[in-house]
Amino acid sequence: MNKLLVVSPSPHIHSGNSTPRLMYNVVLALIPALAVTLFYFGIEALVVTSISILTCLAFEFLLQKFVLKVKPSITDGSALVTGLLLAFNLPSNLPWWIVIIGAMVAIGVGKMTFGGLGKNPFNPALVGRVFLLVSFPVQMTSWPLPMAMRMDTDAITGATPLAIVKEGLAKGDLMSNISSQIPSHMELFMGTMGGSLGEIAAFALLIGLLWMLFTKVITWHIPISIIATISVFTGILWFINPEANADPLFHLLTGGVMLGAIFMATDYVTSPMHPKGMWIFGIGIGLITVIIRVWGAYPEGISFAILIMNAFVPLINRYIKPSRFGEEIK
């Protein structure tokens, strides 16, 4: 009779998902964007991506084995995803030693300092990216142009469309004049612009979104809430004064909005658990991003917005959570 009763802690129901399965599905979702990145930026992009991934794997292994004294878990795919996402937040001409520093900060400070996967409050890749942006602003804002654009100009690097608009509006130029200096919406959608590896080719990132939704790695709440908030907020500003504000589609297709909304903000550990919380989280990211872009010192704000909202996730999870089984709904 005793053998019929098994006492065990929750969870008692398992979906069949595991950390490696989820992480490697994210990697698969990033492959289209990686392929387009390699097409546009060539061997430089491959070097930065390889260094970032290998360094993240190495730092996680060494810290777990010799500092935390736990069994290394580099095969679960989390360090691989961090390395890939960190590379997507870097320019392709970034010196190799700066990439290594970024990986060290991402894994050592952003992840392992808090105990490893599942315990970090902030997205590790963004921690590494923001650290490098503050520490090496010149190198982190020297944007290589895609190979196709280099054929039409003598320049190898150039300002991003966001930076061109930001600088032009600050000088008092009108959007009707600035528009001739930036790629068209279709060119932005296809990735013909300067920027970090993950800023280009929105269409490839959207393919990744469809894959993650299909495999149920993520839900639609966070990406859609971010994209919708940015669209509405920038749409209002553009409607009020189209000569002093860029249109909503421009904001969605430039910078790291697509990468951040689809791959960075949806991180399981650093995002809310409940759909209502996800909406609050996404709306907050969208609002902060637009505020920084329009009125802040930086032309881009998605990285800072995600990290700021990461800090509010514990509060969101505390006050917005599903009712316990058997609890009376008031």
Order of alpha helices (4+ residues) and beta strands (2+ residues): alpha-alpha-alpha-alpha-alpha-alpha-alpha-alpha-alpha-alpha-alpha-alpha-alpha-alpha-alpha
